[in-house]
């Protein structure tokens, strides 16, 4: 994603008025750092499973996965990694090789919001 911030002055400080979307693909991964910064600057909001960029018109993404642990076999969100994730993999997918060679334990941890563009 590429964007350009547009500012206005408010009480002697520059505030982000909106962002101009220069390029946005149908699938986007928003890092937790970007989301924290954009939220604090006021040009991104999250409500339920929707992430909205303050652009003209607003650009909306459906959040498919939030930061956390996920099973590589079935995609189920897991409460935690380590023993709890291992127990899920052993209980539900016993003896099956992980479908993701990068995550041989059969579960992964993501540090981003995995999103699909809605508008």
C-alpha positions in Angstrom: 0.0 0.0 0.0 1.2 3.5 -0.8 -0.5 6.6 0.7 0.1 10.3 1.2 -0.9 12.1 4.4 -2.7 15.4 4.1 -2.4 17.8 7.1 -4.2 20.8 8.5 -3.3 23.1 11.3 -5.2 22.9 14.6 -4.2 24.9 17.7 -0.7 25.5 16.3 -0.1 21.8 15.5 -0.2 19.9 12.3 -2.9 17.2 12.3 -3.5 14.5 9.7 -6.7 15.5 8.0 -6.9 12.4 5.7 -4.8 10.1 3.7 -4.7 9.9 -0.1 -4.6 6.3 -1.3 -2.0 6.0 -4.1 -2.1 2.2 -4.4 -4.0 -0.4 -2.5 -4.2 -4.1 -3.4 -7.2 -6.4 -2.6 -5.2 -8.0 0.2 -3.3 -6.1 2.8 -1.3 -6.9 5.9 -1.2 -4.0 8.3 1.6 -4.3 10.9 0.7 -3.7 14.5 3.2 -0.7 14.6 1.5 0.9 11.6 -2.0 0.4 13.1 -0.8 1.9 16.4 0.7 5.0 14.8 -2.2 5.5 12.3 -4.7 5.2 15.1 -2.9 7.7 17.3 -2.7 10.1 14.3 -6.4 9.6 13.7 -6.4 8.3 10.1 -7.2 4.7 10.8 -9.9 3.2 12.9 -10.9 -0.4 13.9 -14.4 -1.3 14.8 -15.2 -4.9 15.1 -13.8 -6.8 12.1 -13.5 -3.7 10.0 -10.4 -1.5 9.5 -11.1 1.9 7.9 -8.6 4.4 6.5 -9.7 8.1 6.7 -9.5 8.8 3.0 -11.8 10.3 0.4 -13.9 8.2 0.1 -13.0 6.0 3.2 -11.2 2.8 2.3 -12.5 -0.2 4.3 -10.9 -3.6 4.9 -12.4 -6.7 6.5 -10.0 -8.1 9.1 -9.6 -11.8 8.3 -7.0 -12.5 11.1 -5.7 -10.4 13.9 -2.3 -10.6 15.5 -1.9 -13.9 17.4 -1.5 -17.6 17.0 -3.1 -19.8 14.2 -3.1 -23.4 13.3 -1.4 -24.0 9.9 -3.7 -27.1 9.3 -7.1 -25.7 9.9 -6.6 -21.9 10.3 -8.2 -21.8 13.7 -7.2 -19.0 16.0 -5.4 -20.3 19.0 -5.4 -18.7 22.5 -1.6 -18.9 22.8 1.5 -20.6 21.4 3.7 -23.1 23.1 2.0 -26.0 25.0 -1.5 -24.9 24.2 -0.9 -24.7 20.4 1.0 -27.9 20.5 -1.9 -29.6 22.2 -4.3 -28.3 19.5 -2.1 -29.7 16.7 -1.6 -33.0 18.5 -5.3 -33.4 19.3 -6.8 -32.3 15.9 -4.0 -33.1 13.4 -2.1 -35.9 15.1 0.6 -37.4 12.9 0.1 -34.9 10.0 3.1 -33.0 8.7 2.7 -29.2 8.9 1.4 -27.8 5.6 3.7 -24.8 6.1 7.4 -25.6 5.9 8.2 -22.3 7.6 6.2 -23.4 10.7 7.1 -27.1 11.2 5.3 -27.2 14.6 2.0 -26.8 12.7 1.1 -23.4 14.1 2.2 -19.8 13.4 2.3 -16.5 15.1 1.4 -13.4 13.1 2.1 -9.8 14.1 -0.2 -8.0 11.7 -3.8 -7.6 10.7 -4.5 -9.8 7.7 -7.2 -7.9 5.7 -9.3 -8.0 2.5 -10.4 -4.8 0.8 -14.2 -4.2 0.9 -14.4 -0.8 -0.7 
